[in-house]
Amino acid sequence: MAHVISHECISCGACESTCPVEAISLGDDQFIIDNNSCTDCGACIESCPAEAITAS
């Protein structure tokens, strides 16, 4: 299952530092998830204060 970071992202970096496989990086205007690296652990969803990450 892919995870998506929505436009509600506040670019705080909480998700990036929480990801155990470093699948999250800063894109042009917000953080993005590399779905080829993501293991669907859900750590990013739990860490996001803006609730901007969802499973799609």
C-alpha positions as CSV (number, residue, x, y, z in Angstrom):
1,M,0.0,0.0,0.0
2,A,1.4,3.4,-1.0
3,H,1.5,6.3,1.4
4,V,0.9,9.9,0.3
5,I,1.8,13.2,1.9
6,S,-1.0,15.7,1.2
7,H,-0.8,19.5,0.7
8,E,-1.5,19.8,4.4
9,C,2.2,19.0,5.0
10,I,3.9,21.8,7.1
11,S,7.4,20.6,6.1
12,C,8.4,20.0,9.8
13,G,10.5,17.0,9.0
14,A,9.0,14.7,11.7
15,C,8.2,12.0,9.1
16,E,11.7,12.1,7.5
17,S,13.5,11.6,10.8
18,T,11.0,8.8,11.9
19,C,11.3,6.7,8.7
20,P,13.4,3.6,9.5
21,V,14.3,3.1,5.8
22,E,14.9,6.7,4.8
23,A,12.1,6.6,2.2
24,I,11.0,10.2,2.9
25,S,12.8,13.2,1.5
26,L,12.2,16.9,0.9
27,G,10.8,17.6,-2.6
28,D,10.4,20.9,-4.3
29,D,7.7,22.3,-1.9
30,Q,7.0,19.5,0.7
31,F,8.2,16.1,1.8
32,I,7.7,13.1,-0.5
33,I,7.6,9.3,0.0
34,D,9.6,7.0,-2.3
35,N,7.1,4.1,-2.5
36,N,9.8,1.8,-3.9
37,S,11.7,2.1,-0.6
38,C,8.7,2.4,1.8
39,T,8.0,-0.7,3.9
40,D,4.5,0.4,5.0
41,C,5.4,0.5,8.7
42,G,3.2,3.5,9.4
43,A,5.8,5.3,11.5
44,C,5.4,8.5,9.4
45,I,1.6,8.5,9.8
46,E,2.0,8.4,13.6
47,S,4.7,11.1,13.7
48,C,2.9,13.7,11.5
49,P,1.5,16.5,13.6
50,A,-0.5,17.9,10.6
51,E,-2.0,14.5,9.9
52,A,-0.9,15.0,6.3
53,I,0.1,11.4,5.6
54,T,-2.4,8.8,4.6
55,A,-2.3,5.3,3.2
56,S,-3.8,5.2,-0.3
